[in-house]
């Protein structure tokens, strides 16, 4: 009877050792995944911090584009006016 009890105890200990090893392995995988997520989070934070400056630059470029289009329209109007005058003179 004692041998049977010892065998059962041994089996339980073996099972517990297996369980502990699986938990250690899972913990290691979770630590790796956590590190990956921390890295992604840091990258996202850096990207988010740069967004205001990118947004400001975009707005600046849009304003500059608008000004250039206005100047282009002015030049176009002047050229058309000059061509019209040339037609009248000829």
LINSUL-V445126 format. One record per run of one state. SS is the DSSP state (a for helix, b for strand, c for the rest). FROM is the first residue (numbers start at 0). TO is the last residue. Records with the same first field share a line. If there is no record, write none. Layout:
BEGIN
SS=FROM-TO ; FROM-TO
END
This chain:
BEGIN
c=0-0 ; 89-89
a=1-88
END
